[in-house]
Amino acid sequence: MYLNIVIGRVTDKCDNNPIVGASVVIKNKPITTITDFEGNYSISPVNTGDVIVVSAFGYYTKEIPVTVTFNGCPQNTPCTRILYVELECIKA
């Protein structure tokens, strides 16, 4: 069985730098990961209708509904979608 995968990058909306160690979670599911040193992440399994929650210290949390479909992928292959996220700084 192959799983739907979302890959992407989390960056700072102000300066476009990668955010290291941001939490990437599928809401209401025990599925979580963190971004690497370049802000990249990969999370699975993901389904249409799930909500991906991205958070990091010093930034507003962002919830992104998964609206892409995972249909149309060749049988017996993983289905991958790309989701880039920009987080907005919390101004003191």
Backbone atoms as SQL, in Angstrom:
CREATE TABLE atoms (id INTEGER PRIMARY KEY, chain TEXT, resi INTEGER, resn TEXT, atom TEXT, x REAL, y REAL, z REAL);
INSERT INTO atoms VALUES
  (1, 'A', 1, 'MET', 'N', 0.839, -1.183, 0.000),
  (2, 'A', 1, 'MET', 'CA', 0.000, 0.000, 0.000),
  (3, 'A', 1, 'MET', 'C', 0.884, 1.246, 0.000),
  (4, 'A', 2, 'TYR', 'N', 0.548, 2.202, -0.822),
  (5, 'A', 2, 'TYR', 'CA', 1.304, 3.439, -0.893),
  (6, 'A', 2, 'TYR', 'C', 0.532, 4.562, -0.224),
  (7, 'A', 3, 'LEU', 'N', 1.249, 5.505, 0.358),
  (8, 'A', 3, 'LEU', 'CA', 0.647, 6.586, 1.112),
  (9, 'A', 3, 'LEU', 'C', 0.780, 7.906, 0.367),
  (10, 'A', 4, 'ASN', 'N', -0.231, 8.760, 0.522),
  (11, 'A', 4, 'ASN', 'CA', -0.159, 10.102, -0.033),
  (12, 'A', 4, 'ASN', 'C', 0.822, 10.921, 0.795),
  (13, 'A', 5, 'ILE', 'N', 1.680, 11.661, 0.121),
  (14, 'A', 5, 'ILE', 'CA', 2.740, 12.422, 0.781),
  (15, 'A', 5, 'ILE', 'C', 2.622, 13.894, 0.396),
  (16, 'A', 6, 'VAL', 'N', 2.810, 14.777, 1.385),
  (17, 'A', 6, 'VAL', 'CA', 2.937, 16.204, 1.112),
  (18, 'A', 6, 'VAL', 'C', 4.354, 16.595, 1.498),
  (19, 'A', 7, 'ILE', 'N', 5.052, 17.230, 0.574),
  (20, 'A', 7, 'ILE', 'CA', 6.389, 17.750, 0.840),
  (21, 'A', 7, 'ILE', 'C', 6.355, 19.250, 0.627),
  (22, 'A', 8, 'GLY', 'N', 7.274, 19.964, 1.263),
  (23, 'A', 8, 'GLY', 'CA', 7.292, 21.409, 1.072),
  (24, 'A', 8, 'GLY', 'C', 8.393, 22.073, 1.851),
  (25, 'A', 9, 'ARG', 'N', 8.258, 23.378, 1.978),
  (26, 'A', 9, 'ARG', 'CA', 9.257, 24.207, 2.647),
  (27, 'A', 9, 'ARG', 'C', 8.526, 25.282, 3.424),
  (28, 'A', 10, 'VAL', 'N', 9.010, 25.562, 4.632),
  (29, 'A', 10, 'VAL', 'CA', 8.438, 26.614, 5.473),
  (30, 'A', 10, 'VAL', 'C', 9.444, 27.754, 5.532),
  (31, 'A', 11, 'THR', 'N', 8.991, 28.962, 5.175),
  (32, 'A', 11, 'THR', 'CA', 9.872, 30.129, 5.174),
  (33, 'A', 11, 'THR', 'C', 9.244, 31.286, 5.933),
  (34, 'A', 12, 'ASP', 'N', 10.096, 32.246, 6.287),
  (35, 'A', 12, 'ASP', 'CA', 9.682, 33.477, 6.951),
  (36, 'A', 12, 'ASP', 'C', 9.116, 34.420, 5.899),
  (37, 'A', 13, 'LYS', 'N', 7.892, 34.878, 6.108),
  (38, 'A', 13, 'LYS', 'CA', 7.237, 35.749, 5.129),
  (39, 'A', 13, 'LYS', 'C', 7.969, 37.078, 4.970),
  (40, 'A', 14, 'CYS', 'N', 8.648, 37.537, 6.021),
  (41, 'A', 14, 'CYS', 'CA', 9.316, 38.840, 5.975),
  (42, 'A', 14, 'CYS', 'C', 10.601, 38.823, 5.157),
  (43, 'A', 15, 'ASP', 'N', 11.424, 37.778, 5.334),
  (44, 'A', 15, 'ASP', 'CA', 12.724, 37.784, 4.665),
  (45, 'A', 15, 'ASP', 'C', 12.984, 36.544, 3.804),
  (46, 'A', 16, 'ASN', 'N', 11.990, 35.651, 3.713),
  (47, 'A', 16, 'ASN', 'CA', 12.056, 34.460, 2.871),
  (48, 'A', 16, 'ASN', 'C', 13.115, 33.444, 3.316),
  (49, 'A', 17, 'ASN', 'N', 13.634, 33.585, 4.528),
  (50, 'A', 17, 'ASN', 'CA', 14.592, 32.617, 5.050),
  (51, 'A', 17, 'ASN', 'C', 13.853, 31.357, 5.504),
  (52, 'A', 18, 'PRO', 'N', 14.512, 30.203, 5.433),
  (53, 'A', 18, 'PRO', 'CA', 13.867, 28.971, 5.908),
  (54, 'A', 18, 'PRO', 'C', 13.674, 29.015, 7.421),
  (55, 'A', 19, 'ILE', 'N', 12.611, 28.362, 7.893),
  (56, 'A', 19, 'ILE', 'CA', 12.372, 28.254, 9.327),
  (57, 'A', 19, 'ILE', 'C', 12.749, 26.838, 9.754),
  (58, 'A', 20, 'VAL', 'N', 13.779, 26.751, 10.573),
  (59, 'A', 20, 'VAL', 'CA', 14.302, 25.474, 11.045),
  (60, 'A', 20, 'VAL', 'C', 13.506, 25.034, 12.277),
  (61, 'A', 21, 'GLY', 'N', 13.121, 23.768, 12.329),
  (62, 'A', 21, 'GLY', 'CA', 12.450, 23.228, 13.506),
  (63, 'A', 21, 'GLY', 'C', 10.991, 23.591, 13.644),
  (64, 'A', 22, 'ALA', 'N', 10.364, 24.056, 12.556),
  (65, 'A', 22, 'ALA', 'CA', 8.921, 24.336, 12.603),
  (66, 'A', 22, 'ALA', 'C', 8.171, 23.016, 12.720),
  (67, 'A', 23, 'SER', 'N', 7.091, 23.024, 13.471),
  (68, 'A', 23, 'SER', 'CA', 6.261, 21.839, 13.647),
  (69, 'A', 23, 'SER', 'C', 5.236, 21.766, 12.517),
  (70, 'A', 24, 'VAL', 'N', 5.127, 20.600, 11.902),
  (71, 'A', 24, 'VAL', 'CA', 4.153, 20.354, 10.833),
  (72, 'A', 24, 'VAL', 'C', 3.308, 19.162, 11.284),
  (73, 'A', 25, 'VAL', 'N', 2.004, 19.389, 11.471),
  (74, 'A', 25, 'VAL', 'CA', 1.117, 18.391, 12.060),
  (75, 'A', 25, 'VAL', 'C', -0.130, 18.260, 11.201),
  (76, 'A', 26, 'ILE', 'N', -0.664, 17.052, 11.104),
  (77, 'A', 26, 'ILE', 'CA', -1.985, 16.872, 10.503),
  (78, 'A', 26, 'ILE', 'C', -2.985, 16.960, 11.650),
  (79, 'A', 27, 'LYS', 'N', -3.855, 17.964, 11.588),
  (80, 'A', 27, 'LYS', 'CA', -4.790, 18.257, 12.673),
  (81, 'A', 27, 'LYS', 'C', -5.652, 17.039, 13.008),
  (82, 'A', 28, 'ASN', 'N', -5.797, 16.800, 14.312),
  (83, 'A', 28, 'ASN', 'CA', -6.622, 15.717, 14.858),
  (84, 'A', 28, 'ASN', 'C', -6.111, 14.323, 14.506),
  (85, 'A', 29, 'LYS', 'N', -4.843, 14.217, 14.125),
  (86, 'A', 29, 'LYS', 'CA', -4.220, 12.923, 13.849),
  (87, 'A', 29, 'LYS', 'C', -2.855, 12.893, 14.524),
  (88, 'A', 30, 'PRO', 'N', -2.380, 11.724, 14.905),
  (89, 'A', 30, 'PRO', 'CA', -1.068, 11.643, 15.565),
  (90, 'A', 30, 'PRO', 'C', 0.081, 11.613, 14.564),
  (91, 'A', 31, 'ILE', 'N', 0.020, 12.496, 13.579),
  (92, 'A', 31, 'ILE', 'CA', 1.039, 12.518, 12.523),
  (93, 'A', 31, 'ILE', 'C', 1.729, 13.877, 12.580),
  (94, 'A', 32, 'THR', 'N', 3.036, 13.860, 12.809),
  (95, 'A', 32, 'THR', 'CA', 3.776, 15.103, 12.974),
  (96, 'A', 32, 'THR', 'C', 5.204, 14.956, 12.456),
  (97, 'A', 33, 'THR', 'N', 5.788, 16.087, 12.114),
  (98, 'A', 33, 'THR', 'CA', 7.192, 16.132, 11.714),
  (99, 'A', 33, 'THR', 'C', 7.703, 17.537, 11.997),
  (100, 'A', 34, 'ILE', 'N', 9.003, 17.762, 11.805),
  (101, 'A', 34, 'ILE', 'CA', 9.564, 19.107, 11.917),
  (102, 'A', 34, 'ILE', 'C', 10.394, 19.398, 10.678),
  (103, 'A', 35, 'THR', 'N', 10.599, 20.682, 10.429),
  (104, 'A', 35, 'THR', 'CA', 11.386, 21.082, 9.260),
  (105, 'A', 35, 'THR', 'C', 12.876, 20.900, 9.535),
  (106, 'A', 36, 'ASP', 'N', 13.623, 20.653, 8.458),
  (107, 'A', 36, 'ASP', 'CA', 15.072, 20.469, 8.572),
  (108, 'A', 36, 'ASP', 'C', 15.784, 21.823, 8.522),
  (109, 'A', 37, 'PHE', 'N', 17.104, 21.804, 8.354),
  (110, 'A', 37, 'PHE', 'CA', 17.903, 23.031, 8.364),
  (111, 'A', 37, 'PHE', 'C', 17.645, 23.943, 7.171),
  (112, 'A', 38, 'GLU', 'N', 16.951, 23.445, 6.168),
  (113, 'A', 38, 'GLU', 'CA', 16.600, 24.273, 5.014),
  (114, 'A', 38, 'GLU', 'C', 15.111, 24.580, 4.986),
  (115, 'A', 39, 'GLY', 'N', 14.395, 24.236, 6.063),
  (116, 'A', 39, 'GLY', 'CA', 12.955, 24.493, 6.145),
  (117, 'A', 39, 'GLY', 'C', 12.104, 23.463, 5.434),
  (118, 'A', 40, 'ASN', 'N', 12.715, 22.386, 4.951),
  (119, 'A', 40, 'ASN', 'CA', 11.985, 21.370, 4.199),
  (120, 'A', 40, 'ASN', 'C', 11.301, 20.372, 5.128),
  (121, 'A', 41, 'TYR', 'N', 10.184, 19.818, 4.660),
  (122, 'A', 41, 'TYR', 'CA', 9.485, 18.784, 5.414),
  (123, 'A', 41, 'TYR', 'C', 8.818, 17.802, 4.464),
  (124, 'A', 42, 'SER', 'N', 8.458, 16.653, 5.024),
  (125, 'A', 42, 'SER', 'CA', 7.705, 15.625, 4.314),
  (126, 'A', 42, 'SER', 'C', 6.782, 15.001, 5.356),
  (127, 'A', 43, 'ILE', 'N', 5.489, 14.877, 5.026),
  (128, 'A', 43, 'ILE', 'CA', 4.533, 14.324, 5.978),
  (129, 'A', 43, 'ILE', 'C', 3.564, 13.395, 5.251),
  (130, 'A', 44, 'SER', 'N', 3.241, 12.276, 5.898),
  (131, 'A', 44, 'SER', 'CA', 2.302, 11.322, 5.309),
  (132, 'A', 44, 'SER', 'C', 1.780, 10.404, 6.409),
  (133, 'A', 45, 'PRO', 'N', 0.659, 9.748, 6.220),
  (134, 'A', 45, 'PRO', 'CA', -0.240, 9.836, 5.073),
  (135, 'A', 45, 'PRO', 'C', -1.142, 11.065, 5.183),
  (136, 'A', 46, 'VAL', 'N', -1.435, 11.657, 4.042),
  (137, 'A', 46, 'VAL', 'CA', -2.275, 12.855, 3.963),
  (138, 'A', 46, 'VAL', 'C', -3.416, 12.574, 2.998),
  (139, 'A', 47, 'ASN', 'N', -4.593, 13.045, 3.350),
  (140, 'A', 47, 'ASN', 'CA', -5.758, 12.870, 2.476),
  (141, 'A', 47, 'ASN', 'C', -6.407, 14.212, 2.181),
  (142, 'A', 48, 'THR', 'N', -7.112, 14.291, 1.068),
  (143, 'A', 48, 'THR', 'CA', -7.891, 15.478, 0.744),
  (144, 'A', 48, 'THR', 'C', -8.865, 15.707, 1.895),
  (145, 'A', 49, 'GLY', 'N', -8.939, 16.953, 2.370),
  (146, 'A', 49, 'GLY', 'CA', -9.806, 17.290, 3.491),
  (147, 'A', 49, 'GLY', 'C', -9.068, 17.403, 4.813),
  (148, 'A', 50, 'ASP', 'N', -7.852, 16.834, 4.896),
  (149, 'A', 50, 'ASP', 'CA', -7.050, 17.015, 6.103),
  (150, 'A', 50, 'ASP', 'C', -6.646, 18.478, 6.220),
  (151, 'A', 51, 'VAL', 'N', -6.237, 18.868, 7.427),
  (152, 'A', 51, 'VAL', 'CA', -5.733, 20.218, 7.665),
  (153, 'A', 51, 'VAL', 'C', -4.315, 20.087, 8.195),
  (154, 'A', 52, 'ILE', 'N', -3.376, 20.740, 7.528),
  (155, 'A', 52, 'ILE', 'CA', -1.989, 20.744, 7.970),
  (156, 'A', 52, 'ILE', 'C', -1.768, 22.006, 8.790),
  (157, 'A', 53, 'VAL', 'N', -1.240, 21.824, 10.007),
  (158, 'A', 53, 'VAL', 'CA', -0.990, 22.934, 10.926),
  (159, 'A', 53, 'VAL', 'C', 0.518, 23.120, 11.029),
  (160, 'A', 54, 'VAL', 'N', 0.970, 24.361, 10.751),
  (161, 'A', 54, 'VAL', 'CA', 2.399, 24.674, 10.798),
  (162, 'A', 54, 'VAL', 'C', 2.604, 25.743, 11.865),
  (163, 'A', 55, 'SER', 'N', 3.553, 25.481, 12.779),
  (164, 'A', 55, 'SER', 'CA', 3.809, 26.458, 13.835),
  (165, 'A', 55, 'SER', 'C', 5.298, 26.481, 14.168),
  (166, 'A', 56, 'ALA', 'N', 5.726, 27.638, 14.664),
  (167, 'A', 56, 'ALA', 'CA', 7.115, 27.816, 15.092),
  (168, 'A', 56, 'ALA', 'C', 7.148, 28.956, 16.090),
  (169, 'A', 57, 'PHE', 'N', 8.085, 28.887, 17.026),
  (170, 'A', 57, 'PHE', 'CA', 8.223, 29.927, 18.035),
  (171, 'A', 57, 'PHE', 'C', 8.489, 31.273, 17.366),
  (172, 'A', 58, 'GLY', 'N', 7.721, 32.299, 17.767),
  (173, 'A', 58, 'GLY', 'CA', 7.896, 33.640, 17.216),
  (174, 'A', 58, 'GLY', 'C', 7.101, 33.904, 15.954),
  (175, 'A', 59, 'TYR', 'N', 6.243, 32.955, 15.553),
  (176, 'A', 59, 'TYR', 'CA', 5.440, 33.091, 14.348),
  (177, 'A', 59, 'TYR', 'C', 3.988, 32.739, 14.646),
  (178, 'A', 60, 'TYR', 'N', 3.085, 33.290, 13.856),
  (179, 'A', 60, 'TYR', 'CA', 1.684, 32.912, 13.958),
  (180, 'A', 60, 'TYR', 'C', 1.517, 31.498, 13.398),
  (181, 'A', 61, 'THR', 'N', 0.658, 30.720, 14.034),
  (182, 'A', 61, 'THR', 'CA', 0.350, 29.375, 13.549),
  (183, 'A', 61, 'THR', 'C', -0.507, 29.486, 12.298),
  (184, 'A', 62, 'LYS', 'N', -0.272, 28.608, 11.348),
  (185, 'A', 62, 'LYS', 'CA', -1.030, 28.627, 10.093),
  (186, 'A', 62, 'LYS', 'C', -1.666, 27.269, 9.866),
  (187, 'A', 63, 'GLU', 'N', -2.959, 27.270, 9.536),
  (188, 'A', 63, 'GLU', 'CA', -3.675, 26.046, 9.193),
  (189, 'A', 63, 'GLU', 'C', -3.988, 26.066, 7.708),
  (190, 'A', 64, 'ILE', 'N', -3.624, 24.995, 7.025),
  (191, 'A', 64, 'ILE', 'CA', -3.808, 24.914, 5.578),
  (192, 'A', 64, 'ILE', 'C', -4.641, 23.688, 5.248),
  (193, 'A', 65, 'PRO', 'N', -5.876, 23.889, 4.737),
  (194, 'A', 65, 'PRO', 'CA', -6.673, 22.734, 4.319),
  (195, 'A', 65, 'PRO', 'C', -6.053, 22.087, 3.080),
  (196, 'A', 66, 'VAL', 'N', -6.056, 20.771, 3.047),
  (197, 'A', 66, 'VAL', 'CA', -5.550, 20.043, 1.885),
  (198, 'A', 66, 'VAL', 'C', -6.695, 19.934, 0.890),
  (199, 'A', 67, 'THR', 'N', -6.609, 20.711, -0.174),
  (200, 'A', 67, 'THR', 'CA', -7.685, 20.747, -1.166),
  (201, 'A', 67, 'THR', 'C', -7.313, 20.033, -2.458),
  (202, 'A', 68, 'VAL', 'N', -6.036, 19.669, -2.597),
  (203, 'A', 68, 'VAL', 'CA', -5.627, 18.934, -3.803),
  (204, 'A', 68, 'VAL', 'C', -6.124, 17.501, -3.699),
  (205, 'A', 69, 'THR', 'N', -6.337, 16.888, -4.840),
  (206, 'A', 69, 'THR', 'CA', -6.732, 15.482, -4.826),
  (207, 'A', 69, 'THR', 'C', -5.497, 14.621, -5.071),
  (208, 'A', 70, 'PHE', 'N', -5.555, 13.421, -4.584),
  (209, 'A', 70, 'PHE', 'CA', -4.460, 12.481, -4.772),
  (210, 'A', 70, 'PHE', 'C', -4.847, 11.423, -5.799),
  (211, 'A', 71, 'ASN', 'N', -5.959, 11.660, -6.498),
  (212, 'A', 71, 'ASN', 'CA', -6.396, 10.737, -7.550),
  (213, 'A', 71, 'ASN', 'C', -5.531, 10.946, -8.784),
  (214, 'A', 72, 'GLY', 'N', -5.490, 9.977, -9.627),
  (215, 'A', 72, 'GLY', 'CA', -4.785, 10.121, -10.898),
  (216, 'A', 72, 'GLY', 'C', -3.330, 9.716, -10.858),
  (217, 'A', 73, 'CYS', 'N', -2.853, 9.256, -9.712),
  (218, 'A', 73, 'CYS', 'CA', -1.470, 8.771, -9.641),
  (219, 'A', 73, 'CYS', 'C', -1.433, 7.344, -10.169),
  (220, 'A', 74, 'PRO', 'N', -0.350, 6.972, -10.799),
  (221, 'A', 74, 'PRO', 'CA', -0.248, 5.591, -11.283),
  (222, 'A', 74, 'PRO', 'C', -0.430, 4.599, -10.144),
  (223, 'A', 75, 'GLN', 'N', -1.068, 3.503, -10.449),
  (224, 'A', 75, 'GLN', 'CA', -1.310, 2.484, -9.436),
  (225, 'A', 75, 'GLN', 'C', 0.013, 1.945, -8.896),
  (226, 'A', 76, 'ASN', 'N', 0.026, 1.637, -7.612),
  (227, 'A', 76, 'ASN', 'CA', 1.202, 1.094, -6.928),
  (228, 'A', 76, 'ASN', 'C', 2.381, 2.061, -6.860),
  (229, 'A', 77, 'THR', 'N', 2.096, 3.365, -6.866),
  (230, 'A', 77, 'THR', 'CA', 3.144, 4.365, -6.668),
  (231, 'A', 77, 'THR', 'C', 2.648, 5.384, -5.648),
  (232, 'A', 78, 'PRO', 'N', 3.557, 5.970, -4.870),
  (233, 'A', 78, 'PRO', 'CA', 3.126, 6.990, -3.924),
  (234, 'A', 78, 'PRO', 'C', 2.682, 8.239, -4.663),
  (235, 'A', 79, 'CYS', 'N', 1.719, 8.924, -4.104),
  (236, 'A', 79, 'CYS', 'CA', 1.200, 10.152, -4.693),
  (237, 'A', 79, 'CYS', 'C', 1.734, 11.319, -3.869),
  (238, 'A', 80, 'THR', 'N', 2.486, 12.206, -4.488),
  (239, 'A', 80, 'THR', 'CA', 3.133, 13.305, -3.776),
  (240, 'A', 80, 'THR', 'C', 2.596, 14.642, -4.269),
  (241, 'A', 81, 'ARG', 'N', 2.349, 15.542, -3.321),
  (242, 'A', 81, 'ARG', 'CA', 1.947, 16.908, -3.633),
  (243, 'A', 81, 'ARG', 'C', 2.890, 17.854, -2.900),
  (244, 'A', 82, 'ILE', 'N', 3.099, 19.042, -3.459),
  (245, 'A', 82, 'ILE', 'CA', 4.018, 20.024, -2.885),
  (246, 'A', 82, 'ILE', 'C', 3.208, 21.156, -2.261),
  (247, 'A', 83, 'LEU', 'N', 3.575, 21.559, -1.021),
  (248, 'A', 83, 'LEU', 'CA', 2.890, 22.637, -0.319),
  (249, 'A', 83, 'LEU', 'C', 3.940, 23.520, 0.344),
  (250, 'A', 84, 'TYR', 'N', 4.099, 24.743, -0.174),
  (251, 'A', 84, 'TYR', 'CA', 5.016, 25.708, 0.415),
  (252, 'A', 84, 'TYR', 'C', 4.237, 26.584, 1.379),
  (253, 'A', 85, 'VAL', 'N', 4.834, 26.896, 2.531),
  (254, 'A', 85, 'VAL', 'CA', 4.159, 27.662, 3.570),
  (255, 'A', 85, 'VAL', 'C', 5.042, 28.819, 3.984),
  (256, 'A', 86, 'GLU', 'N', 4.448, 30.027, 4.068),
  (257, 'A', 86, 'GLU', 'CA', 5.141, 31.186, 4.615),
  (258, 'A', 86, 'GLU', 'C', 4.477, 31.538, 5.938),
  (259, 'A', 87, 'LEU', 'N', 5.277, 31.664, 6.995),
  (260, 'A', 87, 'LEU', 'CA', 4.749, 32.050, 8.299),
  (261, 'A', 87, 'LEU', 'C', 5.022, 33.521, 8.540),
  (262, 'A', 88, 'GLU', 'N', 4.051, 34.193, 9.160),
  (263, 'A', 88, 'GLU', 'CA', 4.165, 35.622, 9.459),
  (264, 'A', 88, 'GLU', 'C', 4.728, 35.807, 10.859),
  (265, 'A', 89, 'CYS', 'N', 5.691, 36.731, 10.981),
  (266, 'A', 89, 'CYS', 'CA', 6.326, 37.010, 12.269),
  (267, 'A', 89, 'CYS', 'C', 5.330, 37.627, 13.239),
  (268, 'A', 90, 'ILE', 'N', 5.483, 37.295, 14.527),
  (269, 'A', 90, 'ILE', 'CA', 4.724, 37.978, 15.572),
  (270, 'A', 90, 'ILE', 'C', 5.546, 39.187, 15.969),
  (271, 'A', 91, 'LYS', 'N', 4.992, 40.370, 15.771),
  (272, 'A', 91, 'LYS', 'CA', 5.695, 41.614, 16.096),
  (273, 'A', 91, 'LYS', 'C', 5.478, 41.969, 17.566),
  (274, 'A', 92, 'ALA', 'N', 6.555, 42.281, 18.265),
  (275, 'A', 92, 'ALA', 'CA', 6.463, 42.615, 19.687),
  (276, 'A', 92, 'ALA', 'C', 6.131, 44.079, 19.866);
